[in-house]
């Protein structure tokens, strides 16, 4: 390489895009700190395709440095605090196109793609059909809380807070087993590490022969396939992520599925000195505590709780035939946080109408939904899985925003 | 089967869901008019799981009868017209859960699932990564026309009319080649056979080494794979659809890709006596006329037109280096209707800013987008494909609403 060329290359601002021409060679000593260690290019020509402005909004070397658990949890530390990460999450997300150029950030997107592919491939092998349900709904979705309203020509509409109603209607349309991966919208003013206002929902819905355990079985096997696929397909990404987030611990999956009934969960909590009312929902804190108990007792980060109290589940949840105080429902947990909510649905139109009234949900927007159960309805159930949560909790990283390509929360709607 | 059981079964309303117990037998004479002709069940017990109300909003025998081309085009005929189809599209869509129980309607959904799967599998084999871009955008999407605005907490937002801006930003994030299948939203008051206000967009975006022909090549091969997969995987569904829509003609794909430049298309039209200004966009009517000309000349229903006038393409389209009146853009056509719009994008931030100003697009919502091209930008291009249009036009059926699971148009936002 000529002296002039060395000087020219030295003057190109970092992150510029270049075309290079040269001869590929085996280096005399292996190259360190590059992804290719056994090949180098002896440059003959270098052309700048796109010159980067200076200074960069953040330095990629800084953004690529390992992040401590403390960094993950001191996001709100003052600008000059020595505890603050070199590149804050806010800076990363404000300039996401640059952040994505770091190996760790792009690895998270690659892991997400593995999860969606495993979800689809496994469900397709079980006879599930891919569907696309509308995100624009008349009225107020599943009851009206946490929705984004909007005007639809002359009518009032809102964004679907899940594909719940339409995937059920698809099953009533004799499609038998369906799945969908798509955006879901929650106008929830929750500023936590695990809430997004728009995230990717992975939904499935299926007819049931006997009871909701059939859905649980599908979901359990689905997750085992997803975990397996991540390990098999993303070994290089996992290595990058474990270096970037050194606090990551391996996700422990039990050899036998762990299934606890809600009363069992209440008992576990109560015995450990944690007060839990038998018919109230689990708080986030109770869930986390329960996760620690189960981890301590079984070594597992993955388990399912079923038979939630009917009172804490949505109107479409089927009460248990043997005790209507409890319902044919379940949640899946990873590291003590919920990633899936599901269960058997009410397929009897009269019971459904009664449940809607009992729950005080506005029936107006549910007229078409209700009609779908009046002319022969299949017993059915399903669940919804939050993609970003699955990736976040499989790894054990501290913020869901890292997993979303362009996250949306109550304070962020850009870039 | 006992006389009592025969009587009981005869009294069950059509479309009720039943559990039956009995002995499987080979029938003495093959059964006609059933999907299973070589096996029958000698009933012992029949239980009604869910009794259908009577009368049904439409009869499934009527809804399953073949549809003539006249039926497809006389939707607006008066209720008592003899020309009117027995079950109108409106009735079908109002009770979509019942309509989906007909073999033809569910076949259309199955074909759609084949298209999305072929899209993903082929692109994954070419190194494309699946992404999920946000549907909630600050400001006014790609310029403000035809958007659904809404309030996002304290801010103004809108629904993405395509993943355009964010898939480009993902490529600037060094993800190299990306694709997405997801809903896109158009607040366009178009009440035609081929417009929906919400449809399923299949988008791809990739870095470009030399020019936009690289994108065209990917798209051409992608479509060949999609057509092949439909024929291979959906032979039973195609048979059902050809019976239900007897006017369907086979879709003719050329052995060699058919690529016309915009000036060539203008020449073809002009020579045939159809007036077409050389720098104006093709009207829907001109497109259809051109489709007939190309079909007559080549026998093909599938072709691509490229180098559209710069003035008729969006601000992010790269003008041709050899003649900036034309652009590095293309559309894909099936049976004379556009199904894909694509091209190379402007990756130079200054040129992009100038183009935005020239087009009179509000720069406010594009600040973050513009920033993504300032710090080293890859030459890139891509396209967006309308899923429902591809299925409609491959078959040659007359209304896009049939292909959407729960269609949304200016007059319909339910069920």
Interface residues (C-beta under 8 A of the other chain):
Chain A: X13 X15 X16 X17 X49 X50 X51 X52 X53 X56 X57 X94 X95 X96 X97 X98 X99 X100 X101 X105 X106 X109 X110 X112 X113 X116 X117 X120 X124 X129 X130 X131 X132 X133 X134 X135 X136 X137 X138 X148 X149 X150 X151 X152 X153 X155 X157 X159 X166 X169 X170 X172 X173 X174 X175 X182 X183 X185 X187 X189 X197 X198 X200 X347 X348 X368 X369 X371 X372 X373 X374 X375 X376 X377 X378 X379 X387 X404 X405 X406 X407 X408 X410 X411 X413 X414 X415
Chain B: X13 X15 X16 X17 X49 X50 X51 X52 X53 X56 X57 X95 X96 X97 X98 X99 X100 X101 X105 X106 X109 X110 X112 X113 X116 X117 X120 X124 X129 X130 X131 X132 X133 X134 X135 X136 X137 X138 X148 X149 X150 X151 X152 X153 X155 X157 X159 X166 X169 X170 X172 X173 X174 X175 X182 X183 X185 X187 X189 X197 X198 X200 X347 X348 X368 X369 X371 X372 X373 X374 X375 X376 X377 X378 X379 X387 X404 X405 X406 X407 X408 X410 X411 X413 X414 X415
